[in-house]
């Protein structure tokens, strides 16, 4: 990775005193360690349409300010966490999480963009790296656990204390509360990013203003976003001063924003009562009669029906959403979300030929959609076209080596083909990508003992086993350090 010889142009800096203690590469490694743990959490929203929306929005913001990626050229990753608490957070190395409650609380796409831009500002300015810069680099794994616990504590003190213990953990927790200067710096960087990306800068003012009003009368029970991002009157005044002379620019919310909020509303509480409550909210939303809200409400009702196991009713609501959609200009993004739901409905109804036809057309129309690629593999498997599924998935894992879902499905296909060695080799990769090195090594052991393991398979197993053992030893040494 080639380093940029000078600081990113146009970005203010708080100083470089600790950069030798935590390099950009080590910062990324720390972020990856935290993500390994977060992805195993049941509240990590591992939902392709939601992730694709957030990452498309993030890519729009970063496209206008590529220098925000820093000298290490971070490949940012945006994700959602299932939690009604209004919060968002930046992790080291370009990982940015948004609570489902914040997505639903945002009253415009510009408000959501303002939060994401602010978090990009924290990463671009390496605020977390500076706060933990004095930690030894050989202690990244325990430090990752402490940071994860501190993040949990912002939403639930009891949950946080189950992860972190003692004064050191509490110190890390306090470090997540950025300094006043760091918050104002992230505000300025974020404001520039969202302005250049075409969003309304008033979105940041509106969002912070509503947070400030919501916090009145609170003490220790203030909204989590205010606890992790201390909001002051000076910060709001600074943003207002910076936007006062800017030319007003109106940004129309995308239909994608309305649809993804409908999806998040269902995913936030998938319990029986949660689905009933969501259904009631969508039916009330239909009364608003605005085109985006009607489409999103019908989409939400279709998704609720699918989660309730009623594929026929889900198809009816989806057809209604598509009928309203035809009255306006087409958009690939929201059409991708509707198509993705259509494929899921076909699969749930066991209409496998129709599901495969739709998935095949969708993967050609949306070649960059990872979610639709996985749905195509699922449709091939459901139609019992195992050879095609295996060939497709092998191509996918060669292109996207860091996606455990692909290896999960490849293992499932190999199992259907009675290819035991290959099945367990694929499972080993899936476990390794999720941070389960011991489980991955166990799977390689099973693969080695499989009667159908070829000499070539044994060679691959030997090489991979050496790599994983070395990686595991490194982690153990870090834990001891």
Residue pairs with C-beta under 8 A, 6 or more apart in sequence:
1 25
1 72
1 73
2 73
3 71
3 72
4 67
4 70
4 71
7 13
8 67
8 68
8 70
8 71
8 124
9 67
10 65
10 67
10 192
11 67
11 68
11 124
11 125
11 189
12 125
12 185
12 188
12 189
13 125
14 125
14 127
14 130
14 181
14 182
14 185
15 130
17 130
17 133
18 129
18 130
18 133
18 134
19 126
19 129
19 133
21 133
21 134
21 135
21 137
22 30
22 129
22 130
22 132
22 133
22 135
22 137
23 137
24 70
24 71
24 72
24 74
24 93
24 126
24 129
25 72
26 137
26 140
27 72
27 92
27 93
27 126
27 128
27 129
28 72
28 74
28 92
28 93
28 94
29 93
29 140
30 92
30 93
30 132
30 140
30 143
30 144
30 147
31 91
31 92
31 93
31 94
31 95
32 93
33 140
33 141
33 144
33 435
34 91
34 92
34 95
34 144
34 147
34 148
35 77
35 91
35 95
36 434
36 435
37 144
37 145
37 148
37 435
38 44
38 79
38 81
38 97
38 148
39 46
39 434
39 435
40 434
40 435
41 81
42 82
43 81
43 82
43 83
44 79
44 81
44 82
45 51
45 79
45 80
45 81
45 82
45 100
45 264
45 267
47 80
47 263
47 267
48 340
48 369
48 370
48 371
48 372
48 374
49 260
49 263
49 336
49 337
49 340
49 341
49 371
50 80
50 260
50 263
50 264
50 267
51 78
51 79
51 80
51 371
52 336
52 369
52 370
52 371
53 256
53 257
53 260
53 333
53 337
54 78
54 79
54 80
54 98
54 116
54 260
55 76
55 77
55 78
56 256
56 333
57 78
57 109
57 112
57 113
57 116
58 76
58 78
58 96
58 116
58 120
59 76
60 197
61 113
61 116
61 117
61 120
61 193
61 194
61 197
62 68
62 69
62 76
62 120
62 193
63 197
64 193
64 196
64 197
65 192
65 193
65 196
67 124
68 120
68 121
68 123
68 124
68 189
68 193
69 75
69 76
69 94
69 124
70 123
70 124
70 126
74 93
74 94
74 123
75 94
76 94
76 95
76 96
76 120
76 123
77 94
77 95
77 96
78 96
78 97
78 98
78 116
79 95
79 96
79 97
79 98
80 97
80 98
80 99
80 100
80 103
80 264
81 97
81 98
81 99
81 100
82 100
82 267
82 268
83 99
83 100
83 101
83 155
84 99
84 100
84 101
84 268
84 269
85 99
85 101
85 154
85 155
85 223
85 224
86 99
86 101
86 102
86 105
86 211
86 223
86 224
86 225
87 99
87 101
87 102
87 154
87 155
87 223
87 224
87 225
87 228
88 96
88 97
88 98
88 99
88 102
88 115
88 116
88 118
88 119
88 225
89 96
89 97
89 119
89 151
89 154
89 176
89 228
90 96
90 97
90 119
90 120
90 122
90 123
90 127
90 128
91 97
91 128
91 147
92 123
92 128
92 129
92 132
93 123
94 123
96 116
96 119
96 120
96 123
98 112
98 115
98 116
99 155
99 224
100 264
100 267
100 268
101 268
102 112
102 115
102 225
103 112
103 260
103 261
103 264
104 261
104 264
104 265
104 268
106 112
106 115
106 207
106 261
107 206
107 210
108 200
108 203
108 206
108 251
108 253
108 257
109 199
109 203
109 251
109 253
109 254
109 257
110 194
110 199
110 200
110 201
110 202
110 203
110 204
110 251
110 253
111 203
111 204
111 206
111 207
112 203
112 257
113 194
113 197
113 199
113 203
114 190
114 191
114 194
114 199
114 201
114 203
114 204
114 207
115 207
117 189
117 190
117 191
117 193
117 194
117 197
117 199
117 204
118 186
118 187
118 190
118 204
118 229
119 186
119 190
120 189
120 190
120 193
121 185
121 186
121 187
121 188
121 189
121 190
121 193
122 128
122 178
122 182
122 186
124 189
125 182
125 185
125 186
125 189
127 178
127 182
127 185
127 186
128 176
131 175
131 178
132 143
132 147
132 172
132 175
135 143
136 481
138 477
138 478
138 481
139 478
139 481
140 478
141 475
141 478
141 479
142 478
142 479
143 172
145 163
145 164
146 163
146 164
146 168
146 169
146 172
147 172
147 176
148 163
149 160
149 161
149 162
149 163
149 164
149 169
149 172
149 173
150 160
150 164
150 169
150 172
150 173
150 175
150 176
151 160
151 176
152 159
152 160
152 162
152 163
153 159
153 160
153 161
153 163
153 164
153 173
154 160
154 176
154 224
154 227
154 228
155 224
160 173
163 169
164 170
164 172
164 173
176 228
177 227
177 228
177 230
178 186
178 228
178 229
178 230
180 230
180 232
180 234
180 235
183 229
183 230
183 231
183 235
184 234
184 235
184 238
187 204
187 235
187 238
187 239
188 238
188 242
190 204
191 201
191 204
191 239
191 242
191 243
194 201
194 203
194 204
195 201
195 246
195 249
198 249
198 251
199 251
200 248
200 249
200 250
200 251
201 239
201 243
201 246
201 249
202 243
202 248
203 251
204 239
205 236
205 239
205 240
205 243
208 231
208 235
208 236
208 239
209 236
211 223
211 225
211 226
211 231
212 231
212 233
212 236
214 223
215 222
215 223
215 226
215 231
253 292
254 331
254 333
254 334
255 292
255 295
255 296
255 325
255 331
255 333
255 334
256 331
256 333
256 334
256 337
258 292
258 293
258 295
258 296
259 295
259 296
259 299
259 334
259 337
259 338
260 337
261 296
262 282
262 296
262 297
262 299
262 300
262 303
263 299
263 300
263 303
263 337
265 278
265 281
265 282
265 300
266 274
266 275
266 278
266 300
266 303
266 304
266 307
268 274
269 275
269 277
269 278
270 307
275 304
275 307
275 308
278 300
278 304
279 301
279 304
281 300
282 297
282 298
282 300
282 301
282 304
283 297
283 301
285 293
285 294
285 296
285 297
285 300
286 293
286 294
286 297
286 298
288 294
288 297
291 324
291 327
291 328
294 324
295 321
295 324
295 325
295 334
298 317
298 318
298 320
298 321
298 324
299 317
299 318
299 321
299 337
299 338
299 341
301 317
302 313
302 314
302 315
302 316
302 317
302 318
302 321
302 341
302 345
303 314
303 341
305 311
305 313
305 314
305 317
306 314
306 341
306 344
306 345
306 348
309 348
311 345
311 348
311 349
312 349
314 341
314 345
314 348
315 345
315 349
318 338
318 341
318 342
318 345
321 338
322 338
325 334
325 335
325 338
332 365
332 366
336 362
336 365
336 366
336 369
336 372
339 358
339 362
339 365
339 366
339 372
340 362
340 369
340 371
340 372
340 375
342 358
343 355
343 358
343 359
343 362
343 372
343 375
343 379
344 375
346 352
346 354
346 355
346 358
346 379
347 355
347 375
347 378
347 379
347 382
350 382
352 379
352 382
352 383
353 383
355 379
355 382
355 383
356 376
356 379
356 380
356 382
356 383
356 385
358 379
359 372
359 375
359 376
359 378
359 379
360 376
360 379
362 369
362 372
362 375
362 376
363 369
363 372
363 373
363 376
366 372
370 400
370 403
373 396
374 405
374 406
374 409
376 392
377 389
377 392
377 393
377 396
377 406
377 409
377 413
378 409
380 386
380 388
380 389
380 392
381 389
381 409
381 412
381 413
381 416
384 416
386 413
386 416
386 417
387 417
389 409
389 413
390 410
390 413
390 414
390 417
393 406
393 409
393 410
393 413
394 410
396 403
396 406
397 403
397 406
397 407
397 410
397 429
400 406
402 433
403 433
404 429
404 430
404 431
404 433
404 434
405 430
407 426
407 427
407 429
407 430
407 433
408 426
408 427
408 430
410 426
411 423
411 424
411 426
411 427
411 430
414 420
414 422
414 423
414 426
415 423
418 452
419 452
420 447
420 450
420 451
420 452
420 453
421 447
421 448
421 450
421 452
421 453
421 454
421 457
422 447
422 457
423 447
424 443
424 444
424 446
424 447
424 450
425 443
425 444
425 447
425 457
425 460
425 461
425 464
427 443
428 440
428 441
428 443
428 444
428 447
428 464
428 468
429 440
431 437
431 439
431 440
431 443
432 440
432 468
437 468
437 471
437 472
437 475
438 472
440 468
441 465
441 468
441 469
441 472
444 461
444 464
444 465
444 468
447 453
447 457
447 461
448 458
448 461
453 461
